[in-house]
Amino acid sequence: MSVLDTRPTVRSGGLNAGFLRIELLRMLRNRRTVIFSLIMPPLFFVIFGTTSGYRNESFGSGNVTGYVMVSMAVYGAMLATTSGGAMVAVERAVGWSRQLRLTPLRPLAYVATKIIIAMVLGFFSVAVVFAVGSVLGAHLSASAWVGCFLIAWIGSLVFAAFGLFMGYLLPSENVMQLLGPVLALLSFAGGLFMPLHGWFETVSKVIPTNGVAVLARAPFAEPSAGAILLAIVNVLAWAAVFAGGAAVLFRRDTAR
């Protein structure tokens, strides 16, 4: 607390570079978060996406290995940003958020810091998967490499809001142990890990992961205009739900 009190930029109540650095270091010291966000997604990509058959099989303007790479990048970004947002549950449980309320740091600056840290971790998660994919046979056009990377990363902002929402909803130090299986289930149900067919495909279009997955693959998978529009609606709707829910719970929490 003394560190925050001695930094002049905190007195404005806005974002503070020192606080951002502290939060980032705290995040990186969490071995569980690092393993799930930066190690498991590229490992899954290596296990499931690098067979010779996938490297030689085309998908849209890329190959199936590229499809799996983008899927794992989205999954990694989801895990990273959800973890970053859900850290508020841990901090509430141990009393850290109450300590911060005794400083000049404004509550909105605290939330903004959480989102920034979550997105930084999400960026590195996507970057690691793409780096491994570039070495192990993923094939995409130059524009698709850039487009898929940016959409996978920016789209994960939805799950930063989801993490915040769940972090304020679940006052638990083990919140990610609860959310990890939920994210895996949402990924399967949303068609992130594999194409779905029949009524499974129809239902998947309302799952939060589906919109981000479709948009992240769009630069090479060449979906129809209708599919892209539906995916955009999906992303915006769930972003509004999660952000709105987080805002309501945040106001309730800070009013105590």
Secondary structure, DSSP 8 states (H G I E B T S, - for coil): -HHHHT-GGGGGTS--HHHHHHHHHHHHH-HHHHIIIIIHHHHHHHHHH--HHHHHSEETTEEHHHHHHHHHHHHHHHHHHHHHHHHHHHHHHHTHHHHHTTSS--HHHHHHHHHHHHHHHHHHHHHHHHHHHHHTT----HHHHHHHHHHHHHHTHHHHHHHHHHHHH---TTHHHHHHHHHHHHHHHTTSSS---THHHHHHTTSHHHHHHHHHHHHHH---HHHHHHHHHHHHHHHHHHHHHHHHHHHHHHT-
